Amino acid sequence: MVGGMKAAVIHQYGGPEVLHVEDVAEPTVGPEDVLVAVHATSVNPIDTKIRSGAMRLVIRYELPRALGMDVSGVVQAVGEKVTRFAVGDEVFASTHYKAPGTYAELTTVNEAFLAKKPANLSHEEAASLPLVFLTAWQSLVDTAKLQEGERLFVQAGSGGVGTMAIQIGKHLGAYVATTCSGRNTELVTRLGADRVVDYTQESFDEVLEGYDVVLDALGDDTLKRSRKVAKRGARLVGVSPGAPKRVEKYGAVLGFAATGMMIAGQMFGSRVCRGQKTRFVTRRSDGEQMAELARLCEAGAIVPVVDRVMPLAEIAEAHRYSETGRARGKIVVKVR
């Protein structure tokens, strides 16, 4: 794979050390594709799980493969059927999980997934937003139908999805409670959280109750405990069913089987025990929702939360840091 650009590529599944920045061929632009000169991308937990091989039964890739699903950059070329973008436009997107590749100097994105970058944000700031915003928006708006005046509980408020969920909740007029460690209390309060539980000092399920909507980005035990926080008839949304941990413990086949059983059990248990609805959300790429994100950013309703910016050459170290679970907001990778 020798060509005209640099990309962070895996040739096999494993730890962060399997990520190599090397020369690769430039991507081919399809009729509905936009070729983007990548200025910045970001690291998401799904990237580290794909790299490790924990998702290989669900997401099948032909290796070698460049990873990355967030992008902010400038349009370099457009396919023959593209109508909404032109060379020179500043754009951002979250790519389809079947077509990653934003850890690179150039990447192609389907026109349907793109939107114009918010004018008030840098490429580094814009690249921190797409995947986590879409996950939170599709959880709270599309799935839970969060309404003004309702009470929302966000698990892990200082993470990527959590920082977006708090801001979306406040934008929609909800009362928002969240969990974090003491060092992040000021951050989540600044984002709009009305009630903050320091999980190192209190158990959230002992001090919170009566919530209409719960968004859980941790899964397993925390989602079970969240039933106590949610009132009867509430809507619970999970975004991390914990498949990678089970794959590591039981192997690929049994790990995914156990995850499926857990999901079914959670949905059945919440319905039978408390009349609650539990759903699990998988983020989908959506250019219209990205355009909504741009509008919210330009109006000041959504602000990026960037933990640190690292160069593409340090992508393996960025993955290591992501896997500590200590990042406040997002880890951004600057490409150019």
Steps between C-alpha positions, in 0.01 A plus 500: 500500500718783376346817369453870547396555860565413864250299700489313831444138401456165674623182331379278784287529811666568834620773732579862411839393366331348192415851375762616249513832315616417149465586132177370345313542175263794471131403531283462191217753470167337423211681329336599833827554689678813613880492526601686816845628590499407867608776737398319818337181623436356845525179699181325609468186714362313198835564323697327774253210508525450124880518518512234770278264299223496761240597238617275218190279501277806453722733297702307242790672329752391243841587644708713471255771594520865604282574803314812615136616469511874572627759254525873451670631190475661156339358186760407237279331241141382457336207324287551191170471691595733787288817505531654849875552530774659291878508503619729779206448736586441864310193614469254787343157546491166673553225245312172471647225720553287188716770341740649758825660393522850647839436663645616170597804296215430257173314543176453306162558663157439351327832430203394716718493813662845462413851611670838485735551795379748763651835409589579862705184561851395403549170320634350823188605690266386224667158473426433867123512452344281228485144634427591862239759405320260267504231770355734762249665265369171363473365854318795654304646209434213259467217753405639842299798365624720785258787567528843658457483876597134532775370724803348326773291662828475304750239611870602465444867427862597438553252215447568132135389481426636847619853425276507192200348681510760778500783248225345286290443811529863606431618144176300508401647835558199725628484858831311474681290758829323433791310654871575488802513729560806715763639264237531224218656702578851380506385137160329499346783702627749244341291225164527674463211747255588777597214734844339508575176683868440579511124456809477722295634791139392435306222326279661239222244548478588868469878459300542175145401415205592281674549164307482173795415274831328569795496259767247597832487316662245736269199482456179699481565875444876473204456268341253742550745784350778289159332523488625860564857384234485229135534594234255392436533125836670437712456187852355541752517216828309494781568253760250623366147550847378599576257216879562497538408868306179450697414186822542697365281781314228308626520141332649194202267455407448865574866575248627247247235602529614861457862390184413312360323804586801718319739264191281492507464876534874556211582268274232650594571861442874482163453332372232739639639826435871460312555174809668355614491139867412441657546158857471369618749240766458231607831352419553133659753265262784413581820312176673597572450868855622440353818351287535815816460706663780301202728570511419871874572514462833323218592740718411801272217617770235446868557579781251436687346791854408396729325745811522284618531140763255377674463162422211266849363563394436863177314418608190694555712811162665444342153505684412820373813668144434380510154654579644845146640510632822650445739209282805566301531182687401185852417385559681171759402240642783289586386148603823330 
